Amino acid sequence: MSQTKINPGGKTVFISGSNRGIGKAIAVELLEQGAEKVYAGARDPSSLDELKEKYGEKLVPVQLDVTDDNSINAAASQVRDIDILVNNAGVFAAGGIFSEQALSSLETNLNVNLWGIVKLTNSVLEQLRQPKETAIINISSVTGLANMPMAATYSVSKAAVHSLTQGIRGELANDNVLVMGVYPGPIDTDMAKDLQMEKDSPENVAKNIVQSLIEGREYVFPDVMSGQVGALYAANPKSVEDNFGKYV
Ligand SMILES: NC(=O)c1ccc[n+]([C@@H]2O[C@H](COP(=O)([O-])OP(=O)(O)OC[C@H]3O[C@@H](n4cnc5c(N)ncnc54)[C@H](OP(=O)(O)O)[C@@H]3O)[C@@H](O)[C@H]2O)c1
């Protein structure tokens, strides 16, 4: 178990997909809690204009498409001395296992949600593997713990993020890196706009993630629903599968 606890004060952060939703809320929360600099990754850097206007030099827009190797390499050479990497960028491509779009949605979900994290993390690993204390935060989902058939291929990608996070944690066990997996439930962002269920706010998710950094938590259930799922999963993983299985 990592002993690493990170206070955001004075830290330099690199966030993928920071122009909207959960990523934007994390950027704002870290800056409000004293982060020195946020390298704000976005496919279209002009989508960061409002944040840039508000935070000035503390917010550095970085063009970043996590499916594009050239973009990743250029971004990795632009960012310097990062303390915290937030792998947030993600997509939800709809598709059940037996649907017509099963393979194409699986490919899309894996390309962004899994390969994006593998490539981006590798590209800045040496900046994080340092004598100083650092953190890698991967945004998975409650659907990474048990598959939700109505979002089956997305769930597969998020389960892969869960496994990847464990692998990274194992590899970096002797380094001063807090490797955090975040498992949100439904959050009120563009991604979940068609979801008819109660949703927590991205701002609340961001607050809980930053508090978890300060406390050095490796598993984070950052909203009300995910807190319940996390407790159930700890007691009886099959019951989470049975519950989610009803969402076909
Ligand atoms: N909302 C939920 O209910 C929920 C629940 C569990 C987990 N999550 C996870 O939380 C993370 C953030 O999601 P969100 O709810 O904030 O969704 P969102 O509002 O749709 O935002 C997604 C972000 O990812 C970026 N992105 C998408 N594809 C990208 C690519 N190829 N390269 C770089 N950036 C890319 C988007 O950039 P553009 O603006 O350029 O598209 C956007 O900034 C995702 O990993 C998601 O799977 C969300």
The ligand as a Gaussian input file, in Angstrom:
#p B3LYP/6-31G(d) Opt

LIG

0 1
 N      -20.199000      11.078000     -16.537000
 C      -20.285000       9.891000     -15.978000
 O      -21.382000       9.440000     -15.590000
 C      -19.049000       9.063000     -15.746000
 C      -19.155000       7.960000     -14.885000
 C      -18.023000       7.163000     -14.677000
 C      -16.819000       7.479000     -15.294000
 N      -16.753000       8.573000     -16.125000
 C      -15.459000       8.853000     -16.758000
 O      -15.031000      10.139000     -16.400000
 C      -14.151000      10.655000     -17.420000
 C      -14.622000      12.039000     -17.821000
 O      -15.914000      11.910000     -18.401000
 P      -17.002000      13.078000     -18.382000
 O      -18.219000      12.532000     -17.748000
 O      -16.399000      14.326000     -17.879000
 O      -17.294000      13.141000     -19.956000
 P      -17.391000      14.359000     -20.982000
 O      -18.058000      15.517000     -20.368000
 O      -17.966000      13.730000     -22.202000
 O      -15.855000      14.751000     -21.237000
 C      -14.991000      13.864000     -21.859000
 C      -13.647000      14.534000     -21.990000
 O      -12.741000      13.595000     -22.610000
 C      -12.181000      14.242000     -23.749000
 N      -11.817000      13.303000     -24.808000
 C      -12.615000      12.453000     -25.493000
 N      -11.904000      11.787000     -26.424000
 C      -10.633000      12.248000     -26.335000
 C       -9.428000      11.960000     -27.022000
 N       -9.379000      11.080000     -28.032000
 N       -8.298000      12.601000     -26.638000
 C       -8.328000      13.519000     -25.631000
 N       -9.433000      13.854000     -24.970000
 C      -10.576000      13.214000     -25.308000
 C      -13.259000      15.208000     -24.225000
 O      -12.700000      16.165000     -25.103000
 P      -13.578000      16.855000     -26.297000
 O      -14.299000      18.008000     -25.656000
 O      -12.571000      17.238000     -27.308000
 O      -14.534000      15.811000     -26.795000
 C      -13.702000      15.771000     -22.885000
 O      -12.797000      16.725000     -22.421000
 C      -14.193000       9.646000     -18.559000
 O      -13.074000       8.799000     -18.474000
 C      -15.471000       8.875000     -18.278000
 O      -15.460000       7.595000     -18.843000
 C      -17.841000       9.374000     -16.357000

